Amino acid sequence: MADVADAADVRDVLRFRERVGLPALVDVHTHFMPDRVLRKVWAYFDSAGPLIGREWPITYRQAEDERVALLRAFGVRAFTSMLYPHKPGMAEWLNGWAAGFASRTPDCLRTATLFPEAGVETYVRRAVEGGARVFKAHFQVGAYDPNDQLLDGAWGLLAEAGVPVVTHCGSGPAPGKHTGPEPVGRLLARHPGLRLVVAHMGMPEYGDFLDLAERYGEVRLDTTMAFTDFSEAMAPFPREARGRLADLGDRILLGSDFPNIPYPYVHQLEALEGLGLGEDWLRAVCHDNGARLFGLARQAGPRGFSGNS
């Protein structure tokens, strides 16, 4: 049955791409991590743990190679291996795994992470010099203050190198001690050039994080789970803010949370389409903005349609 469902999902994503005129997708928020870590993450979702707060079925609970193949079948030309530590001594090990994954998966943007601990600047520098193209920071799961002095050198290094940091900093689906716009605002005041990508559009503090994006030119937002039926039921995006999405159309990036989503992949794409912001906006969000951020070459579209980057 999984093969049948996957075939239907691929067909639906291809129809979306043809409808919009997209040669491919760039997804900045997908999860690949060591198998035993991912299984613990799935178990946490299965238990509807306190950071989840509700039933959350995993749609794409498949082997790693099957998940990679499925993204490729969707037409995702570049994706990430978002992974994150929840305690000291874990980040550098995860970075090593991610480097290996990227080396055997060339369409994965090599991903790294960090944690406030002794030696963090050293291993962040090593990851950047080794070819890391994107970092993941999770203030909710890691339960750390981004303004911890231990991290200051690492943030400065990432800002100087221009490496984007996809950051779970909003207070959804459940608030953490250091989530919300205030800690991020203080971080950006010190490092205004940091290419911080606000995951989940900053859910549920959408307006506050849009404010930060308008104030800091290197701040971006990813669409992960935003605007979907699942998220709208608990944290609806304010209709009056849709115009701000259009104004920031060059700094909004497609993110999906694949494979840890409770609906088919195409639902995220159709939710973006349902905003009614036009095909140019959709092409920018689903491909062009990410392609430009990561320096991906222009790609001609299949079956006679093409996109711009």
Disulfide bonds with the S-S distance in Angstrom:
none
